[in-house]
Amino acid sequence: GGGRPSERADRLRGLFGPRTRVSVDYYVTNRNNSTGINGGDNGGLMLHERLQKEGILHRWKLNGMRPDDVGIIADADEMLTRDFLRALQTCDVPQFRRGQSCRAPKLISSTLVLESSPECITKVRRWYHPDAILGECVDLIGNRTLHPPPMRSWHPDGEEQNITRRIENSHGTRLRGYGNFNDYSLYEVVYGPDRYPLWSAGDIRETPGGTMVARRGEESWTGYHLHNFFDTANEIHWKYSTYSHAEEHVDAMDKPIWEFHYDLELGVRCARGTGDHAGRWGVEGFDAAPGRFRPIYYLNEEVRRKRHSAWRRIVREEEEMYNSQQHQKLESDTHQLGMVGSDGGMKLNPDAIGLILPDGTRTFTPEEFREGRPEKYVNLPNVLPDPSRDDAIQNYLTKRPVPPPAETLMHQAPAPPGSNAILGLASYPEFMQGWRLMVGSLRTNGYDGHIIVGVNPAIPQRERDYLDKMGVTYYAVETANCSASILDDNGGGGANAQHTVRAKCSRGLEDLKLEWGRYEMARRWLWDCASCTGWSMVVDTRDIFFQADPFASLGDPGKAAHDLLFVEEVAQYTNTLPETPHRALNLGKSRRYAAKVEPCYGKHAVRTIALEDRPILCSGTVLGTRDGMHRFLSVLVDEFRSNNEMGRPECRSPLATDQWTMNHLYYGGRFGFADRTRTLPWGTGPVLTVGKPCVDNAKAGGHSQKDMIVFDEETGLILNPHEKDGSRVRVAPTLHQWDRCGGWIRPWFREHKGLYTAMDEPAMAWV
């Protein structure tokens, strides 16, 4: 109705001055999955937010915005610095000149993130909003005739066949080829290369296409993000439960705030006084942050102190509430997972396993595999999808500059015909037989891609000659003492001191034990290999053997539905001897997993009970496209470094190991992009892990068992037990952990010498 605006509206208008028209529009609180509008679900979890943002441009148009005006899209907690805003108003900015093509029209601020308190500033991470854009490139403001609209991900009528009407009525994110991921290939086919579509408010916020601006000549920023500056924990719960893409936080009213998001976890650790070692990014205090510029309001030390005290109070009250409920929550989780029998004993209810997403998708379906429908099997992370996590991985971790290899390049092999890559560390003093089994079996069985390895600097000449003719690129990995900051008081070895990979580092990577540093080596080697554009696999080198090209069944990496593939070890639902359940091991029941991750991450974060039937993933054979592998290695190495920085022995090697840390990260959704990531059930696909099947702990001397191994009757080759005859991977391309089968597999190697290269064989044709 009529009447004066409310007092709160008057105060809001006052923030922008008396000559500024301030409009406030209503929004719909989102507390359920709204992506399935009109029965569809082709817009993704962010569709609701994108539709809301379309209202911004309608308001700009109603308020008289013109093509030569500048629009700024920002969340309420984001702002440009005063001097940057003034520069945009007064300077000749190329992006604000007339006649824009609108391909990359945005100016993006490099934004300092203050998480919940001015004393909790992220050390490395920078945000990249607000975004500014000239009106002539804004939808509803610019000229649609000069800049025709793109095809978008959602349209109300899924049956519409007319392409023009489909484009005109589509909403949401741009499709690939129409500007998503900066790909305009389909748009340019129709309209040419000199003009591009107008930008919706969602595009301005999310779509790449602009220039990030920081201050020249110094490490500083042009914007501030005052994230989660609330007065109570309840307000934070309400925000994450109701904001526009709340689908991934449907339980936000029922769990502690530090489980919502990495940023909040970091802020909570900061409040606890462990902020310098926290989370993915690390934090520092207000005065310690680099650069000269700070939010003016918080230059007052007393104001900063009051806000930080308020944040510490919020965290303390939340911890008290959560700790009082922890025991009841554990009991509730146990019953909800169907694991408590009527007699109080534990039992497994396969119909109650795994998290159910808002759209009804289950994150784990072992019964589909058991019943012969492997195409319907999924083993997704045990958390809801988190677009903010994906965003952080894509726009921060994977885009950080990759340093050149720290190791000395001993031999650069000629470029092979193939673009795939095998990478691993094998810095043993002598490894001739290992090279034959690994490299020789690859080359003999048709693999024509890259092989990149780390070797001992004093590698024998005959081994060098062999690797040279097999077309192997190799780096000299020189061991070195580790940085004192990652060593225990006894020098860091402890019970594992005899294991060099857990007691030593390498020159140039003194901040990572070799067990962890090998992943950083692989990350740098892969990035440095410009022609490694196909599939890649990071492998353990000591216990791997190939019966076929491991990538032959994966197809074109550019068209693959999944860009990151983890290999499962044998679990109960893939066990070929179900009458002997001890022959398989599930993650939640592994005492070793709990012992390795709970001391570092805490029982509330690990929650082994929720992983009762989940498979263990192998860290010694991970496959991916170039981008997928770079994502995997970037996340894993970042976690290793973050854990080292925490200063707690239980978070560092040798007490924490690569495999268990990787499993914790996967099931916690930390590798992101669940829709592009898949786990491969044991007994299927490019890799067969034979270690656990070769061991029967119920027998004395239980190594080297053969009862779970399937052999081809004619050739004697080892088969994937769950692949059907005629499958391209019926013969398992890769055998991993064969050393635990030594009693029978070494004679098997001698019987199948044709599977690996003999010493006197000629060099590869391209060498």
Secondary structure as the mmCIF struct_conf table of DSSP 4:
data_model
#
loop_
_struct_conf.conf_type_id
_struct_conf.id
_struct_conf.beg_label_comp_id
_struct_conf.beg_label_asym_id
_struct_conf.beg_label_seq_id
_struct_conf.end_label_comp_id
_struct_conf.end_label_asym_id
_struct_conf.end_label_seq_id
BEND BEND1 GLY A 3 GLY A 3
HELX_LH_PP_P HELX_LH_PP_P1 ARG A 4 SER A 6
HELX_RH_AL_P HELX_RH_AL_P1 GLU A 7 GLY A 14
TURN_TY1_P TURN_TY1_P1 LEU A 15 PHE A 16
TURN_TY1_P TURN_TY1_P2 PRO A 18 ARG A 19
BEND BEND2 THR A 20 THR A 20
BEND BEND3 ASN A 32 ASN A 32
HELX_RH_3T_P HELX_RH_3T_P1 ILE A 37 GLY A 39
BEND BEND4 GLY A 43 GLY A 43
TURN_TY1_P TURN_TY1_P3 LEU A 45 MET A 46
HELX_RH_AL_P HELX_RH_AL_P2 LEU A 47 LEU A 62
TURN_TY1_P TURN_TY1_P4 ASN A 63 GLY A 64
TURN_TY1_P TURN_TY1_P5 PRO A 67 ASP A 68
BEND BEND5 ASP A 69 ASP A 69
STRN STRN1 VAL A 70 ILE A 73
TURN_TY1_P TURN_TY1_P6 ALA A 76 ASP A 77
STRN STRN2 GLU A 78 LEU A 80
HELX_RH_AL_P HELX_RH_AL_P3 ARG A 82 THR A 90
BEND BEND6 CYS A 91 CYS A 91
HELX_RH_3T_P HELX_RH_3T_P2 PRO A 94 PHE A 96
BEND BEND7 ARG A 97 GLY A 99
BEND BEND8 ARG A 103 ALA A 104
STRN STRN3 LYS A 106 SER A 109
STRN STRN4 THR A 111 GLU A 115
BEND BEND9 SER A 116 SER A 117
TURN_TY1_P TURN_TY1_P7 PRO A 118 GLU A 119
STRN STRN5 ILE A 121 THR A 122
BEND BEND10 LYS A 123 VAL A 124
STRN STRN6 TRP A 127 TRP A 127
STRN STRN7 ASP A 131 LEU A 134
HELX_RH_3T_P HELX_RH_3T_P3 GLY A 135 CYS A 137
STRN STRN8 VAL A 138 VAL A 138
TURN_TY1_P TURN_TY1_P8 ASP A 139 ILE A 141
BEND BEND11 GLY A 142 GLY A 142
TURN_TY1_P TURN_TY1_P9 ARG A 144 LEU A 146
BEND BEND12 HIS A 147 HIS A 147
HELX_LH_PP_P HELX_LH_PP_P2 PRO A 148 MET A 151
STRN STRN9 ARG A 152 TRP A 154
BEND BEND13 PRO A 156 PRO A 156
TURN_TY1_P TURN_TY1_P10 GLY A 158 GLU A 159
HELX_RH_AL_P HELX_RH_AL_P4 ILE A 163 GLU A 168
TURN_TY1_P TURN_TY1_P11 ASN A 169 ASN A 169
STRN STRN10 HIS A 171 ARG A 174
HELX_LH_PP_P HELX_LH_PP_P3 LEU A 175 LEU A 175
STRN STRN11 ARG A 176 ARG A 176
TURN_TY1_P TURN_TY1_P12 GLY A 177 GLY A 179
STRN STRN12 ASN A 180 ASN A 180
TURN_TY1_P TURN_TY1_P13 PHE A 181 ASN A 182
HELX_RH_AL_P HELX_RH_AL_P5 SER A 185 TYR A 191
BEND BEND14 PRO A 193 ASP A 194
STRN STRN13 TRP A 199 TRP A 199
HELX_RH_AL_P HELX_RH_AL_P6 ALA A 201 GLU A 206
BEND BEND15 THR A 207 THR A 207
STRN STRN14 GLY A 210 VAL A 213
TURN_TY1_P TURN_TY1_P14 ARG A 216 GLY A 217
BEND BEND16 GLU A 218 GLU A 219
BEND BEND17 THR A 222 THR A 222
STRN STRN15 GLY A 223 HIS A 227
TURN_TY1_P TURN_TY1_P15 ASN A 228 ASN A 228
BEND BEND18 ASP A 231 THR A 232
HELX_RH_AL_P HELX_RH_AL_P7 ALA A 233 THR A 242
BEND BEND19 TYR A 243 TYR A 243
TURN_TY1_P TURN_TY1_P16 SER A 244 HIS A 245
HELX_RH_3T_P HELX_RH_3T_P4 ALA A 246 HIS A 249
TURN_TY1_P TURN_TY1_P17 VAL A 250 MET A 253
BEND BEND20 ASP A 254 LYS A 255
HELX_RH_3T_P HELX_RH_3T_P5 ILE A 257 GLU A 259
TURN_TY1_P TURN_TY1_P18 PHE A 260 PHE A 260
HELX_RH_AL_P HELX_RH_AL_P8 TYR A 262 ARG A 272
TURN_TY1_P TURN_TY1_P19 GLY A 273 GLY A 273
HELX_RH_3T_P HELX_RH_3T_P6 GLY A 275 HIS A 277
TURN_TY1_P TURN_TY1_P20 GLY A 279 TRP A 281
STRN STRN16 VAL A 283 GLU A 284
TURN_TY1_P TURN_TY1_P21 PHE A 286 ALA A 288
BEND BEND21 ALA A 289 ARG A 292
HELX_RH_3T_P HELX_RH_3T_P7 ILE A 296 LEU A 299
BEND BEND22 ASN A 300 ASN A 300
HELX_RH_AL_P HELX_RH_AL_P9 GLU A 301 GLN A 336
TURN_TY1_P TURN_TY1_P22 LEU A 337 GLY A 338
STRN STRN17 VAL A 340 VAL A 340
TURN_TY1_P TURN_TY1_P23 SER A 342 ASP A 343
BEND BEND23 GLY A 344 GLY A 344
STRN STRN18 MET A 346 MET A 346
HELX_RH_3T_P HELX_RH_3T_P8 PRO A 350 ALA A 352
BEND BEND24 GLY A 354 GLY A 354
STRN STRN19 ILE A 356 ILE A 356
TURN_TY1_P TURN_TY1_P24 PRO A 358 ASP A 359
BEND BEND25 GLY A 360 GLY A 360
STRN STRN20 ARG A 362 ARG A 362
BEND BEND26 THR A 363 THR A 363
STRN STRN21 PHE A 364 PHE A 364
HELX_RH_AL_P HELX_RH_AL_P10 PRO A 366 ARG A 370
TURN_TY1_P TURN_TY1_P25 GLU A 371 GLY A 372
HELX_RH_3T_P HELX_RH_3T_P9 PRO A 374 LYS A 376
STRN STRN22 ASN A 379 ASN A 379
BEND BEND27 ASN A 382 VAL A 383
HELX_RH_AL_P HELX_RH_AL_P11 PRO A 387 ALA A 392
HELX_RH_PI_P HELX_RH_PI_P1 ILE A 393 LEU A 397
TURN_TY1_P TURN_TY1_P26 THR A 398 LYS A 399
BEND BEND28 ARG A 400 ARG A 400
HELX_LH_PP_P HELX_LH_PP_P4 PRO A 401 PRO A 405
BEND BEND29 ALA A 406 GLU A 407
STRN STRN23 THR A 408 HIS A 411
HELX_LH_PP_P HELX_LH_PP_P5 ALA A 413 PRO A 416
BEND BEND30 PRO A 417 PRO A 417
STRN STRN24 ALA A 421 ALA A 426
BEND BEND31 PRO A 429 PRO A 429
HELX_RH_AL_P HELX_RH_AL_P12 MET A 432 TRP A 435
HELX_RH_PI_P HELX_RH_PI_P2 ARG A 436 GLY A 440
HELX_RH_AL_P HELX_RH_AL_P13 SER A 441 THR A 444
TURN_TY1_P TURN_TY1_P27 ASN A 445 GLY A 446
BEND BEND32 GLY A 449 GLY A 449
STRN STRN25 HIS A 450 VAL A 455
TURN_TY1_P TURN_TY1_P28 PRO A 457 ALA A 458
HELX_RH_AL_P HELX_RH_AL_P14 GLN A 461 LYS A 469
TURN_TY1_P TURN_TY1_P29 MET A 470 GLY A 471
STRN STRN26 THR A 473 ALA A 476
STRN STRN27 THR A 479 ALA A 480
HELX_LH_PP_P HELX_LH_PP_P6 ASN A 481 SER A 483
HELX_RH_3T_P HELX_RH_3T_P10 ALA A 484 ILE A 486
BEND BEND33 LEU A 487 LEU A 487
TURN_TY1_P TURN_TY1_P30 ASP A 489 ASN A 490
BEND BEND34 GLY A 492 GLY A 492
HELX_RH_3T_P HELX_RH_3T_P11 GLY A 494 ASN A 496
TURN_TY1_P TURN_TY1_P31 ALA A 497 GLN A 498
HELX_RH_AL_P HELX_RH_AL_P15 THR A 500 ALA A 503
STRN STRN28 CYS A 505 SER A 506
TURN_TY1_P TURN_TY1_P32 ARG A 507 GLY A 508
STRN STRN29 LEU A 509 LEU A 509
TURN_TY1_P TURN_TY1_P33 GLU A 510 ASP A 511
BEND BEND35 LEU A 512 LEU A 512
HELX_RH_AL_P HELX_RH_AL_P16 LEU A 514 ASP A 528
TURN_TY1_P TURN_TY1_P34 ALA A 530 SER A 531
BEND BEND36 GLY A 534 GLY A 534
STRN STRN30 TRP A 535 VAL A 539
BEND BEND37 THR A 541 THR A 541
TURN_TY1_P TURN_TY1_P35 ARG A 542 ASP A 543
STRN STRN31 ILE A 544 PHE A 546
BEND BEND38 GLN A 547 ALA A 548
TURN_TY1_P TURN_TY1_P36 PRO A 550 LEU A 554
HELX_RH_3T_P HELX_RH_3T_P12 PRO A 557 LYS A 559
BEND BEND39 ALA A 561 ALA A 561
BEND BEND40 ASP A 563 ASP A 563
STRN STRN32 LEU A 564 GLU A 568
HELX_LH_PP_P HELX_LH_PP_P7 GLU A 569 VAL A 570
HELX_RH_3T_P HELX_RH_3T_P13 GLN A 572 THR A 574
BEND BEND41 THR A 576 THR A 576
TURN_TY1_P TURN_TY1_P37 PRO A 578 GLU A 579
HELX_RH_3T_P HELX_RH_3T_P14 PRO A 581 ARG A 583
BEND BEND42 ALA A 584 ALA A 584
STRN STRN33 ASN A 586 ASN A 586
HELX_RH_3T_P HELX_RH_3T_P15 LEU A 587 LYS A 589
HELX_RH_AL_P HELX_RH_AL_P17 ARG A 591 TYR A 601
HELX_RH_AL_P HELX_RH_AL_P18 LYS A 603 VAL A 606
HELX_RH_3T_P HELX_RH_3T_P16 THR A 608 LEU A 611
TURN_TY1_P TURN_TY1_P38 GLU A 612 ASP A 613
HELX_LH_PP_P HELX_LH_PP_P8 ARG A 614 ARG A 614
STRN STRN34 PRO A 615 PRO A 615
HELX_LH_PP_P HELX_LH_PP_P9 ILE A 616 ILE A 616
STRN STRN35 LEU A 617 THR A 625
HELX_RH_AL_P HELX_RH_AL_P19 ARG A 626 GLU A 645
TURN_TY1_P TURN_TY1_P39 MET A 646 GLY A 647
HELX_RH_3T_P HELX_RH_3T_P17 PRO A 649 CYS A 651
BEND BEND43 ARG A 652 ARG A 652
TURN_TY1_P TURN_TY1_P40 SER A 653 LEU A 655
BEND BEND44 ALA A 656 ALA A 656
HELX_RH_AL_P HELX_RH_AL_P20 ASP A 658 TYR A 667
TURN_TY1_P TURN_TY1_P41 GLY A 668 PHE A 671
HELX_RH_3T_P HELX_RH_3T_P18 ALA A 674 ARG A 676
STRN STRN36 THR A 677 LEU A 680
HELX_LH_PP_P HELX_LH_PP_P10 PRO A 681 PRO A 681
TURN_TY1_P TURN_TY1_P42 TRP A 682 GLY A 683
BEND BEND45 THR A 684 THR A 684
TURN_TY1_P TURN_TY1_P43 GLY A 685 PRO A 686
STRN STRN37 VAL A 687 THR A 689
TURN_TY1_P TURN_TY1_P44 GLY A 691 GLY A 691
HELX_RH_3T_P HELX_RH_3T_P19 LYS A 692 CYS A 694
TURN_TY1_P TURN_TY1_P45 ASN A 697 ALA A 698
BEND BEND46 LYS A 699 LYS A 699
TURN_TY1_P TURN_TY1_P46 ALA A 700 GLY A 701
BEND BEND47 SER A 704 SER A 704
TURN_TY1_P TURN_TY1_P47 ASP A 707 MET A 708
STRN STRN38 VAL A 710 PHE A 711
TURN_TY1_P TURN_TY1_P48 GLU A 713 THR A 715
STRN STRN39 ILE A 718 LEU A 719
TURN_TY1_P TURN_TY1_P49 PRO A 721 HIS A 722
BEND BEND48 GLU A 723 GLU A 723
HELX_LH_PP_P HELX_LH_PP_P11 LYS A 724 LYS A 724
TURN_TY1_P TURN_TY1_P50 ASP A 725 GLY A 726
TURN_TY1_P TURN_TY1_P51 ARG A 728 VAL A 729
BEND BEND49 ARG A 730 ARG A 730
STRN STRN40 VAL A 731 VAL A 731
BEND BEND50 PRO A 733 PRO A 733
STRN STRN41 THR A 734 HIS A 736
BEND BEND51 GLN A 737 GLN A 737
HELX_RH_3T_P HELX_RH_3T_P20 TRP A 738 CYS A 741
HELX_RH_AL_P HELX_RH_AL_P21 GLY A 742 GLU A 751
TURN_TY1_P TURN_TY1_P52 HIS A 752 HIS A 752
HELX_RH_3T_P HELX_RH_3T_P21 LYS A 753 LEU A 755
BEND BEND52 TYR A 756 TYR A 756
TURN_TY1_P TURN_TY1_P53 MET A 759 ASP A 760
HELX_LH_PP_P HELX_LH_PP_P12 GLU A 761 MET A 764
TURN_TY1_P TURN_TY1_P54 ALA A 765 TRP A 766
#
